[in-house]
Amino acid sequence: MRTIMCASARTHTHKALLFVMHVARLWYIINSDLD
């Protein structure tokens, strides 16, 4: 049970990291377009 929780938490953190990177990339593109 603990192993499953740990694995799901790791997957959730990985997805959150990917989402943050995606938003940061979009923000970077938008900012560079404004220049």
Secondary structure as UniProt FT lines:
FT   HELIX           2..34
//
